[in-house]
Amino acid sequence: MKILMIGLGSIGQRHLRNIRRIMGDDAEISAFRERGLTRTFSDDMKIREHISLEEAFSITSYGNLDEALQAKPDVAFITNITAKHIECAIKAAKAGCDLFLEKPLSDSLDGVDELKQIVEDKGLIAFMGFQNRYHPGLVQIKKDLNENLYGNIIAVHAEIGERLTTMHTYENYAETYMARSDMGGGVVLNQQIHEIDYICRLFGIPDSVYAIGGKAGELEIDVEDNASAVYSIKSGTSHFPVYIHSDFFQFPPTRKCKVIGDKGTAEVDLIANTYCRTIDNYAVHYEKFQRNDMFINELKDFFDSVAYRTAPEIPLSAGIASLKIALATKESMQTKTIQKIVI
């Protein structure tokens, strides 16, 4: 299989390492590297000194996307900055590439319909990179919901907080894509988008959102550094609230989800890798689970979809839905009004 990596920053290199783990030398890998950065990362996000990415992983790099596509790759990984996702995905799709698209799909809806149409017309596989769906605690919640263990859902609370200044210790935080509006940054599109996705997966699409937040701290960024949103999700003839908070300040980092039902509650800690529920006092610590397992599993599902031409586990429609919800969240913060969500 011929694979083109469009962007090889930290997440692109994680996928690159995992592709080699899964496929070994069966993958012929090339890369379009617009910024031409030479950093090579390890699994724990440390810089590997004096290591050439091209040599270590046997890849060919291009400085021009059109030239890279002339080599006729089978698959393109869209792992560059958010603001360039759609532009590059459309070019790759027009060239006939199946797509793995990192979250978020984009920072606006510009070009989204065009990409969707190309994917449909050409019968392409388009898979969204929302790896948290593969966390065992969230998988357990999905099973519990299917068995109606919690009863009627009363509310859901989710939280993600991490200090922006220490996320990428190898670079100036103010120059990262997360910190810059021109690159598609901000806590909603870069952190909360994961919670939005798995909430939709577990409970369905919200029909409205009210959010507050913005730039509250002293970070040298031009995007929001915190957001607190309440989403309304219909259940039968009533609605229940889903509260999601995200910020660029908390240390140590936190990422949790609590489900409250009229029969009991359940809580997942996605960092401590624990799950507990009150219905039967069940609790588990996923001691053997490693964060990279989620990335491995999503790649396996993606490559299975490509090989067997089956519907993606996380389709493009999920990326479009989460993007629309995220943009509605940002609009609500800016206008201080309830925003209807239409997918």
C-alpha positions as CSV (number, residue, x, y, z in Angstrom):
1,M,0.0,0.0,0.0
2,K,1.2,3.5,-0.9
3,I,0.6,6.0,1.9
4,L,1.0,9.7,1.8
5,M,1.4,11.6,5.1
6,I,0.2,15.2,4.7
7,G,1.9,16.8,7.7
8,L,4.4,15.2,10.0
9,G,4.1,17.0,13.3
10,S,3.5,15.2,16.6
11,I,0.2,13.5,15.6
12,G,1.4,12.7,12.1
13,Q,4.5,11.1,13.4
14,R,2.5,9.0,15.9
15,H,0.5,7.7,13.0
16,L,3.7,7.1,11.1
17,R,5.2,5.0,13.9
18,N,2.0,3.0,14.2
19,I,1.7,2.4,10.5
20,R,5.1,0.8,10.6
21,R,4.1,-1.2,13.6
22,I,1.0,-2.5,11.9
23,M,2.2,-2.9,8.3
24,G,6.0,-3.1,8.5
25,D,7.7,-2.8,5.2
26,D,4.4,-3.5,3.3
27,A,3.7,0.2,3.4
28,E,5.4,2.5,1.0
29,I,5.3,5.9,2.7
30,S,5.9,9.4,1.4
31,A,5.2,12.7,3.0
32,F,4.2,16.3,2.0
33,R,6.0,18.5,4.5
34,E,5.1,22.1,3.9
35,R,6.9,23.6,6.9
36,G,9.9,21.3,6.6
37,L,10.5,20.9,10.3
38,T,13.1,18.3,11.1
39,R,12.1,17.2,14.6
40,T,11.7,13.5,15.1
41,F,9.6,12.3,18.1
42,S,9.4,9.3,20.3
43,D,6.2,7.7,21.7
44,D,6.5,9.8,24.8
45,M,6.7,13.0,22.8
46,K,10.5,13.5,23.4
47,I,12.7,14.8,20.6
48,R,15.0,12.0,19.2
49,E,18.2,13.9,18.8
50,H,20.3,13.3,15.6
51,I,17.6,11.0,14.1
52,S,16.4,11.6,10.5
53,L,12.7,10.9,10.1
54,E,13.2,10.0,6.4
55,E,15.9,7.5,7.2
56,A,14.4,6.1,10.3
57,F,11.1,5.3,8.6
58,S,12.2,4.9,5.0
59,I,10.0,7.7,3.7
60,T,10.3,10.1,0.7
61,S,9.5,13.7,1.4
62,Y,8.0,16.3,-1.0
63,G,7.7,20.0,-0.6
64,N,4.8,20.2,-3.1
65,L,1.5,18.4,-2.6
66,D,0.8,18.1,-6.4
67,E,4.1,16.4,-6.9
68,A,3.5,14.0,-4.0
69,L,0.1,13.1,-5.4
70,Q,1.6,12.3,-8.8
71,A,3.2,9.3,-7.2
72,K,-0.4,7.9,-7.0
73,P,-0.7,7.1,-3.3
74,D,-3.6,4.8,-2.3
75,V,-4.2,6.5,1.1
76,A,-3.6,10.0,2.4
77,F,-3.4,10.9,6.1
78,I,-4.5,14.5,6.7
79,T,-2.4,15.4,9.7
80,N,-1.3,19.0,9.0
81,I,-2.7,22.1,10.7
82,T,-6.4,22.3,11.1
83,A,-6.9,25.3,8.8
84,K,-5.4,23.3,5.9
85,H,-7.3,20.1,6.4
86,I,-10.0,20.6,3.8
87,E,-7.8,22.1,1.1
88,C,-5.4,19.2,1.2
89,A,-8.2,16.5,1.7
90,I,-10.0,17.8,-1.4
91,K,-6.8,17.5,-3.5
92,A,-6.0,14.0,-2.2
93,A,-9.6,12.9,-2.8
94,K,-9.6,14.2,-6.3
95,A,-6.5,12.1,-6.9
96,G,-8.5,9.1,-5.7
97,C,-7.0,8.6,-2.3
98,D,-8.8,7.1,0.6
99,L,-8.6,9.5,3.6
100,F,-7.7,9.4,7.2
101,L,-8.6,12.8,8.6
102,E,-7.3,14.0,11.9
103,K,-9.7,15.9,14.2
104,P,-11.1,18.4,13.8
105,L,-12.3,18.2,10.2
106,S,-11.6,21.9,9.8
107,D,-12.0,25.3,11.5
108,S,-14.9,26.3,9.2
109,L,-17.5,24.7,6.9
110,D,-15.7,26.1,3.8
111,G,-15.2,23.2,1.3
112,V,-16.8,20.6,3.5
113,D,-19.7,19.9,1.2
114,E,-17.3,19.7,-1.8
115,L,-15.2,17.1,0.0
116,K,-18.2,15.1,1.0
117,Q,-19.4,15.0,-2.6
118,I,-16.1,13.9,-4.0
119,V,-15.9,11.1,-1.4
120,E,-19.4,9.9,-2.3
121,D,-18.9,10.2,-6.1
122,K,-15.6,8.3,-6.0
123,G,-16.6,5.7,-3.4
124,L,-13.7,6.7,-1.2
125,I,-13.2,5.6,2.4
126,A,-13.0,8.7,4.7
127,F,-12.2,7.9,8.3
128,M,-12.1,10.5,11.2
129,G,-9.4,10.3,13.8
130,F,-11.3,10.4,17.1
131,Q,-9.3,7.9,19.0
132,N,-11.0,8.5,22.4
133,R,-13.9,6.4,21.1
134,Y,-11.6,3.4,21.7
135,H,-11.0,4.1,25.3
136,P,-12.1,1.0,27.2
137,G,-14.1,3.1,29.7
138,L,-16.1,4.8,27.0
139,V,-16.6,1.4,25.3
140,Q,-18.0,0.1,28.6
141,I,-20.4,3.1,28.8
142,K,-21.6,2.3,25.3
143,K,-22.3,-1.3,26.4
144,D,-24.1,-0.1,29.5
145,L,-26.3,2.2,27.6
146,N,-27.2,-0.6,25.2
147,E,-28.3,-2.6,28.2
148,N,-30.1,0.4,29.7
149,L,-28.2,0.0,33.0
150,Y,-28.4,3.6,34.0
151,G,-32.1,4.0,33.4
152,N,-33.3,7.4,32.2
153,I,-30.4,9.7,31.6
154,I,-30.6,12.8,33.9
155,A,-27.4,14.5,33.0
156,V,-23.9,14.0,31.6
157,H,-20.8,15.9,32.8
158,A,-17.5,15.9,30.9
159,E,-14.3,17.8,31.5
160,I,-10.9,18.2,29.7
161,G,-8.2,20.4,31.1
162,E,-4.5,20.6,30.3
163,R,-1.9,23.3,30.5
164,L,-1.1,24.6,27.1
165,T,2.3,25.8,28.1
166,T,3.5,22.3,28.8
167,M,1.7,20.3,26.2
168,H,4.6,20.6,23.7
169,T,7.7,21.3,25.8
170,Y,9.9,21.2,22.7
171,E,8.4,24.4,21.2
172,N,7.0,27.8,22.2
173,Y,3.4,27.3,23.1
174,A,2.4,30.6,21.4
175,E,3.6,29.3,18.1
176,T,1.6,26.0,18.1
177,Y,-1.5,25.5,16.0
178,M,-3.5,25.2,19.2
179,A,-2.7,28.8,20.1
180,R,-3.3,30.5,16.7
181,S,-6.6,31.4,15.1
182,D,-5.0,31.4,11.6
183,M,-4.1,27.7,12.1
184,G,-7.5,26.6,13.5
185,G,-6.6,26.7,17.2
186,G,-8.5,27.2,20.4
187,V,-9.7,24.9,23.2
188,V,-13.0,24.0,21.5
189,L,-11.6,22.7,18.2
190,N,-8.5,21.1,19.6
191,Q,-9.7,19.6,22.9
192,Q,-13.4,19.8,23.5
193,I,-14.0,18.4,20.0
194,H,-13.2,14.9,21.3
195,E,-15.8,15.2,24.0
196,I,-18.3,16.5,21.5
197,D,-17.6,13.5,19.3
198,Y,-18.0,10.8,21.9
199,I,-21.1,12.4,23.4
200,C,-22.7,12.2,20.0
201,R,-21.6,8.6,19.7
202,L,-23.1,7.7,23.1
203,F,-26.2,9.9,23.3
204,G,-27.0,11.3,19.9
205,I,-26.8,14.8,18.3
206,P,-27.6,17.8,20.5
207,D,-30.3,20.1,19.2
208,S,-29.0,23.3,20.9
209,V,-26.1,24.7,22.9
210,Y,-25.4,27.6,25.3
211,A,-21.7,28.3,26.0
212,I,-19.7,30.8,27.9
213,G,-15.9,31.2,27.9
214,G,-13.3,32.9,25.8
215,K,-9.9,34.3,26.7
216,A,-9.7,34.5,30.5
217,G,-6.0,33.9,31.3
218,E,-2.7,35.5,30.4
219,L,-1.7,33.2,27.7
220,E,-0.2,34.8,24.6
221,I,-2.8,33.5,22.2
222,D,-5.6,34.9,20.0
223,V,-8.0,32.0,20.6
224,E,-10.3,31.0,23.5
225,D,-8.5,29.3,26.4
226,N,-11.6,28.0,28.2
227,A,-15.1,27.0,27.3
228,S,-18.1,25.7,29.3
229,A,-21.1,24.5,27.3
230,V,-24.4,23.0,28.0
231,Y,-25.9,20.9,25.2
232,S,-29.5,19.8,25.1
233,I,-30.1,16.2,23.9
234,K,-33.6,14.8,23.3
235,S,-34.6,11.6,25.0
236,G,-38.1,10.4,24.4
237,T,-40.4,13.3,25.0
238,S,-37.9,15.2,27.2
239,H,-34.4,16.5,27.1
240,F,-31.3,16.1,29.3
241,P,-28.3,18.4,29.6
242,V,-24.7,17.5,28.7
243,Y,-22.2,19.8,30.3
244,I,-18.7,19.9,28.8
245,H,-15.9,22.1,30.3
246,S,-12.5,22.6,28.6
247,D,-9.5,24.7,29.4
248,F,-5.8,25.3,28.6
249,F,-4.8,25.7,32.3
250,Q,-5.2,22.6,34.4
251,F,-2.2,20.7,35.8
252,P,-2.0,17.8,36.2
253,P,-4.3,17.3,33.2
254,T,-7.8,16.0,33.7
255,R,-10.2,14.2,31.3
256,K,-13.4,12.6,32.8
257,C,-16.9,11.8,31.9
258,K,-19.8,11.1,34.3
259,V,-23.2,9.8,33.4
260,I,-26.1,10.3,35.8
261,G,-29.1,8.1,35.4
262,D,-32.2,7.5,37.6
263,K,-30.9,4.0,38.4
264,G,-27.3,5.1,39.1
265,T,-24.2,6.7,37.8
266,A,-21.0,5.8,36.0
267,E,-17.7,7.7,35.7
268,V,-14.7,7.2,33.4
269,D,-11.3,8.8,34.0
270,L,-9.5,8.7,30.6
271,I,-6.2,9.6,32.1
272,A,-6.1,7.4,35.2
273,N,-7.8,4.7,33.0
274,T,-10.5,3.8,35.5
275,Y,-14.2,3.1,35.2
276,C,-16.8,2.8,38.0
277,R,-20.5,2.6,38.3
278,T,-22.8,2.7,41.3
279,I,-25.5,0.3,40.1
280,D,-23.6,-2.8,41.1
281,N,-20.5,-1.2,42.7
282,Y,-18.5,-2.3,39.7
283,A,-15.0,-0.7,39.3
284,V,-12.0,-1.5,37.1
285,H,-8.6,-0.1,36.5
286,Y,-7.4,-0.8,32.9
287,E,-3.8,-1.5,34.0
288,K,-2.6,-3.0,30.7
289,F,-4.2,-0.2,28.6
290,Q,-1.8,2.2,27.0
291,R,-2.9,5.5,25.4
292,N,-1.3,4.5,22.1
293,D,-3.6,1.5,22.0
294,M,-6.4,3.8,20.9
295,F,-4.4,5.1,18.0
296,I,-3.4,1.5,17.0
297,N,-7.0,0.3,17.1
298,E,-8.4,3.2,15.0
299,L,-5.7,2.6,12.3
300,K,-6.6,-1.1,12.2
301,D,-10.2,-0.2,11.7
302,F,-9.3,2.3,9.0
303,F,-7.1,-0.1,7.1
304,D,-9.8,-2.8,7.3
305,S,-12.3,-0.4,5.8
306,V,-9.8,0.4,3.0
307,A,-9.0,-3.3,2.3
308,Y,-12.6,-4.6,2.4
309,R,-14.4,-1.4,1.2
310,T,-16.6,-1.4,4.3
311,A,-18.2,1.6,6.0
312,P,-15.7,3.4,8.3
313,E,-16.2,2.9,12.0
314,I,-15.9,6.7,12.4
315,P,-17.2,8.2,9.1
316,L,-16.8,11.6,7.6
317,S,-20.3,12.4,8.7
318,A,-19.1,12.2,12.3
319,G,-16.4,14.8,11.6
320,I,-18.9,17.1,9.9
321,A,-21.4,16.8,12.9
322,S,-18.7,17.5,15.5
323,L,-17.4,20.4,13.5
324,K,-20.9,22.0,13.2
325,I,-21.4,21.5,16.9
326,A,-18.0,23.0,17.8
327,L,-18.7,26.0,15.6
328,A,-22.1,26.5,17.2
329,T,-20.4,26.4,20.6
330,K,-18.0,29.1,19.6
331,E,-20.8,31.2,18.1
332,S,-22.8,30.8,21.4
333,M,-19.8,32.1,23.4
334,Q,-19.3,35.1,21.1
335,T,-23.0,36.1,20.9
336,K,-24.0,35.0,24.4
337,T,-27.1,33.3,22.9
338,I,-28.5,29.8,22.7
339,Q,-27.5,28.3,19.3
340,K,-29.7,25.7,17.5
341,I,-27.7,22.8,16.1
342,V,-28.6,21.6,12.6
343,I,-26.6,18.8,11.2
